[in-house]
C-alpha cells in the first residue's frame, strides 16, 4: 500500500485492489502513520452502491399514505391537535419521576375530560377505535398510552369482562370518567408468568357475607401494580378463592384464581384503607409516568358482591357455582378475556418502530460523512452498512403494520362473534405478534440510536426515552419467551388435531398443505434456481417460510416424543425449548409475510403496489438470508442460491434506500410524535442547534 | 390435547407427545379455554435439561479468582473501599442531570484529592494501572470513569502526547490535581468520524505572535465536548492550522489539523472568556454525570506557544516545520497518540458486561417459575432458553477478559518500545476489540434486562443505567462501524504485504499459514467429523475461525478488484462494505479465541483449567453455530456436523449453568459495584423488598 504503482507489477499472486485501498487510506489515517495518500492517483467513482441502472419505482406518497393509513386516523388527529395546542401537557426532555407521574395523570384527565375522548365504550364496542386512541396517546408519551391502558384495558377490562351487570352499572361511568382510577393487581413479587401459582387469598366469611383478602407471605405482595403508588382508588385483585368447610373432610376448599374489586384508598382523603399497606416500586428504567406500587393486604374485608362473578360465583350461604366445570377452565376463561392488552401492545410497538425508523432514516439522509476524493461527502444512508442496518427495518415496519391491522380486525371479529375458532386464532396470534414485534422493535431502537452516532445520543432526539419506555413491552402482559411457547404449544395442538381429522384454525391453515407436501419433496432443481424473478416470486418466498415452519414442527414432534420417554413431559419440553421458540418465531414470520403479500396484491394503484412489492421482497428475502443456515442444512437452498439471495438482499436494500424518504413520510407521523430535531422532515440541523441555544 | 388417552390410539400418523403437551397445558391455560389438565396423568420428570450423567468440573473459586484477577486489584480495592466509606459520593437511583454533574465532579475531586489516586502519571508510565483505575471508577459510576477519562486520557493525553516539554512543565500538575479541568475539543456538529474534514481554523497572526481561533460556520461548532458545559477551564482544540502568505501565490496555506490549548473560562470568575460562546448540549440518554457542551469561537486569540507542537511547529516568523513530511502523516501521528482511549473503553466495557451477567445469573438462580407437576417450581436458569441467553454471554465475558488483558499488555509494550510493528498491531487490535466488545456488551445488557423480567425493569436493579451509560461506548473514540473498517483495511494491507514478501504483524500472523494452506484444501472427510472430542479440540476451533477469516479475506480481495474497475475505489469499497465488516469481526473473533485458548493452556491448576476449557469451548462453538450459514455455504461443515455443533452448544450451556454461580463469583465484583438488590450473592429478595420499604 505504500506505493500503489509497484503493486501492479506482474506478480501473479498480487491483486489489483489499489482503488479500494485508497478508500481505506482515509480510514487508516486514523491509525496508521505509515501510509501515503497521493491525491494524483484518485479515481472518480460512480454512484456508490449503484451501477445496475435499473429504475426505481416512482412513489406517489399521497396514494401510499391513503392505502396504509389507519381507519381511525381522524380520532388520532383530534388527539394530536389537542396536545399540540397544549404545551403544558407535552412531556419535557428531562423530567423527574414524581413530576412525570403528575403530568401523565393530567394528560389522561385532560384527554378524557377536556378533549372528550372516552375510551371505555370503544374497548368493548369497537376495539379498533380503542387501539387507535391508545396508539395516538402513546405517540405523545408512551407512559400516557400505558396509563390509559391500565385504567381502561386492565382495570376497566377486568371489571367489565370478568364482572356482571351489577359491576357494570356501579363502575362503568366512574372508570370512564376516571373518577374511579383503578389498578389491576395480578402480579406478585414471586409470580409473574405463572399466574396459577399466585398466593394471595380471598377467604369467604359466611358470618359477615364478606371476603377477607390476605397476603400470606412477602412473596405474595402484589408488585408492579400500575396506578397503585399514587393515583389508584380501587384494584381488581387476583386471589385464590377459599371457601371454608367446602373441601374434603370439611377443610377449606381452594377454588382457584378469581378477581375481586378491592377499594384501596379512601374516596375523600385518598389515604390507604385499613389493612392495606402500599409502597412505591420506585424509579424504573422507563415509563416513569406510570406509578407502579406494591400492595400488601392484612385481613381486608370486602362485600361478597365485589367478586367479579362472570365465570364463578359464591352464594350467600357460601356455595360455589360456575358454568365452567374445572378450575383450569375458569382460569383460562378469566385470562382469556384479557388478551386485548396484547393486541394493543403489538399495535403500539409498531407505532414506536415507525417513529425510530423515521428519525434514523431522515437523519441518515442529511448526515454526510466521508466521500469520494475531491467530491462532496456522501449521505450516510448511501453506505451499504447503513442500508443494511435500516432498510430491512423499514421493510419490517411496513410488514408489521399490515400484520397488526389484521390482528385488530380478527380481534374485533372475535369480540362480536365469540366464535371458538376465531378465539383460538386470536389468542395465539396476539401472543405471537406481541412477542415477535416487541422483541424486534426493542432491538431496532438500539440499532437506530447507534446508526445516528453521537447526535443519536442526545436525549432530545428520543431514542433513549423510546427504548427505555418500550423495553418492558417485551415483558408485561406476557413475557415474550413464555408467549412464544404458547404459540408453539398451539402449533403442536393443531398438528395433533390434524392427524385426528380435526381442522386448522385460519392462521395455521397453510400447515395443512405444507405438512403433507413440502416435507415429502425437496426439489434439488428448484434448490438451485437463483433468478431474481424466482426469488421475488411470492410463492417461492411463502413456500420457503412455510417449509421452514413445517420442518421445525415435524422435527420437534419427533424430538419431544423421544425425550418424553426418558425425561417426562416437563423435561422433554425443556430439552427442546430453543427448538420450540424457533418454531414459534418461524410461524409468526410466515403469518406476517402472508399478510404483507396479500396487502401488496390488494393494493389498487400500480405505482404504490410496485413500491410495496419491493419492500415486501426485502422483508421476505432478508428473513430468509438471516436464517440461511437452516435452509442450507436441509439443502432447501443450494450454495449458489444462498449467494444469490444475499446479493439480492443488498440490492433491494439499495433500491429501498432510493425511496426511503417517501416511505417514512407515508407513515404520516406528525411533528408532535416525532419531536426529535434530527428527525424533522426539513432543517434538522437548525432545529438541533436551536434546541441547544445557538 | 382435549383427551390425552385417545391420542395413543393406533393411528400411525399420530405421535406420542402427550407428556410434553402436559407441559404446555400450564402455558396454554393462559390463552385456551378448551383444555383439560388432568393431574392424575402427570409423569415425574427427571432433572430438566440433564440426563447425560457426565460430571461437572469441580470449581475452586479461589483458584479461579486468583488466576483471573487483574494485576492491579489492590488499587481498585482502595477505590472501592473509599467510595464504600463515603455514602455521600454514591450515585442515587434517580438523579437529575445538574445534580449528577456536580456529584460526578465531587467524586473525581475526592478520588484525586482525598483518596490520593493520581492517574496522570500512570497514563504514561504504567498504563495498566491507569486502566485499572478507570475501570474501578467506572464501576462506581460510568460517568465517573468517563469524566476521569476526559480529564486524563483526552485533555491530559493531548497536552502530554501532542505537546512538548514546555506544555508538560506548565500543565502537568494542574491537570493531575484537577486545578486545570479541561476538555478535548475535536468533534464538530457536522464532523465526528471524518476528523480530517474539521472546519475550525487557527490562523497565525505574525504581528501579535498569536493564533486566532475561529468557528467559520454552524457546522463547525465544537459539539459534545465533555467538561465544557460546566467545569472546564481549558480545551485542547483541534483546528486547521492556517499560515497567511505561505501558500501558492502568497495565499494562506492550510497545514491540516493541529491541536491548540485554548483557555475557555476565567480562572477566577469561571465566566466564558471573550469570543467564546458555550452552550449546554443538554440531557443525554446516559452519562449525565459528564457535562457535554458546544463551543463556538469568534476570533479567540491564544499565544503561539499554545500550539501542541510535537509533530509540527510554527516559528516566530510564521514558518512551519515538522519532522513528518506530509499533512497525512502528521494527522496520523496526532491521532495515533490517542489510541489509549479505545483500550480503556474496551476494558471498561468488559467490566460492564461482568456486572450485568452477574446480576442476571444470580437472579436467574433464585427466581423460580413453573415446574414439573406436583413438584417445586424450578430456577429459571434451568430453562434451556435462559441458558441459551446467558451462558454464551458468561463465556464471552471470560473470553473478553483475557483479550483485553492482552491488549493492555501490548499497549504498555508499545508505550515503552515505540516499535513500529507493535504500534500497527495495537492500533488495529484496539480498534477491533473496542468495536467488537462494546457492540456485544450493548446487546447483552438488553438481553440481561429481558431475562430478568419485570424485576429487571426496576431502576435499582441497574440494567437501565448501565445500558444508557454504556450505549455511547459504541460511538465515541471511533464509531464501531468505522473502526471495523480500519481493521478490514489493515487486513487488506497485510494481505498485500505478504505477497510482496513483507511480514504479518503479530496479531495477523496466523494468516500466513491460513492463506496458503486452509484455502487450498477443503477436506470432505473432516467436514463430517462430529465427535465431541474433535469439536472440543482447540485446533479444530481455531482452524474454523481462521478458515472463515481467510475465506472472507480472499473473496473480498477478488470482489474489490472486480468492482474497482467499474466503480472506482470509493464505490468498490462501499459495494463490499458489509463483506468487509464481516471480515473484520471474523478476524477479531479469531484473535479473542486464540487468547482464550492460550489462557486455558497456561492455567496451572487442573480444576480451574478444566472449567476454563469448558467455558472456552462454549465461546468457540457458540460463535461457529451463530455463523453456521457461512460454514455450510462453503461446505467447511457438513449437515451432520452442523447438527452436532448445535447439540454440543446446548449441552455446554447446560454444563456451564452447573458452575455459573462460581463463574460469576470469580469476577469478584464488590457489592458497591453490583449494587442491584436482585444481583446480591444472598438474600436478594429481602434486599429488594427492603428497598421498596417493606
Interface residues (C-beta under 8 A of the other chain):
Chain A: X1 X6 X7 X11 X13 X14 X15 X16 X17 X18 X19 X20 X21 X22 X23 X24 X25 X26 X27 X28 X29 X30 X31 X32 X33 X34 X35 X36 X37 X42 X43 X44 X45 X46 X47 X48 X49 X51 X93 X94 X96 X97 X187 X189 X190 X191 X192 X193 X194 X195 X196 X197 X218 X219 X221 X223 X224 X277 X279 X280 X281 X282 X283 X284 X285 X286 X294 X296 X324 X326 X328 X329 X331 X332 X333 X335 X336 X339 X368 X369 X370 X371 X372 X373 X377 X382 X383 X384 X385 X388 X420 X423 X424 X427 X428 X431 X442 X443 X446 X449 X450 X453 X454 X456 X457 X458 X459 X460 X463 X464 X467 X468 X471 X472 X474 X475 X476 X478 X479 X480 X481 X482 X485 X486 X488 X489 X490 X492 X493 X496 X497 X499 X500 X557 X558 X560 X561 X563 X564 X566 X567 X568 X569 X570 X571 X572 X573 X574 X575 X576 X577 X578 X581 X627 X628 X629 X632 X633 X634 X635 X639 X642 X643 X650 X685 X688 X689 X691 X692 X693 X694
Chain B: X1 X6 X7 X11 X13 X14 X15 X16 X17 X18 X19 X20 X21 X22 X23 X24 X25 X26 X27 X28 X29 X30 X31 X32 X33 X34 X35 X36 X37 X42 X43 X44 X45 X46 X47 X48 X49 X50 X51 X93 X94 X96 X97 X187 X189 X190 X191 X192 X193 X194 X195 X196 X197 X218 X219 X221 X223 X224 X277 X279 X280 X281 X282 X283 X284 X285 X286 X294 X296 X324 X326 X328 X329 X331 X332 X333 X335 X336 X339 X368 X369 X370 X371 X372 X373 X377 X382 X383 X384 X385 X388 X420 X423 X424 X427 X428 X431 X442 X443 X446 X449 X450 X453 X454 X456 X457 X458 X459 X460 X463 X464 X467 X468 X471 X472 X474 X475 X476 X478 X479 X480 X481 X482 X485 X486 X488 X489 X490 X492 X493 X496 X497 X499 X500 X557 X558 X560 X561 X563 X564 X565 X566 X567 X568 X569 X570 X571 X572 X573 X574 X575 X576 X577 X578 X581 X627 X628 X629 X632 X633 X634 X635 X639 X642 X643 X650 X685 X688 X689 X691 X692 X693 X694
